[in-house]
Amino acid sequence: MGRLDLYGRFFRPLLYRTILKVSEKSCEKCKQCKGKLVDTASYLYLIPVMFDQEHEESAAYYINHAVRIENEEQIPNGNRACRIDVLQCQDCGHRVVSVVDFLKVREDALIKGGDIYPYEEFKDFLFS
């Protein structure tokens, strides 16, 4: 196995997963008390966007268009999806929602955007 094969089969997917995981946690500190935010729940959704098509990056867009799926194998190649994580402050209990929009291309996930939203906007959507 050559160096390029090793890179393509093992290191590149690991690098993409690491980048995706780090970008999901772009807000490490609570804005209210500066405490540490930790994952409490994670959800995966398919959004009706393909490749490099643009869409409105807002809580309302994700709530009105995202369809919950169980795992990344359910994402067709070339389709966009988003991972929604609920983050909670260890100190004060304040919660926020991290949304990372990504494009699945073969076995890779290319990050297309992401933002932090108030938990209250997503509360009913996540548990419906």
JOMO-V454038 format. One record per run of one state. SS is the DSSP state (2 for helix, 1 for strand, 0 for the rest). FROM is the first residue (numbers start at 1). TO is the last residue. If there is no record, write none. Layout:
BEGIN
ss={SS;SS}
from={FROM;FROM}
to={TO;TO}
END
This chain:
BEGIN
ss={0;2;0;1;0;1;0;2;0;1;0;2;0;1;0;1;0;1;2;0}
from={1;3;25;29;30;36;51;59;66;67;70;72;75;79;90;95;106;108;119;127}
to={2;24;28;29;35;50;58;65;66;69;71;74;78;89;94;105;107;118;126;128}
END
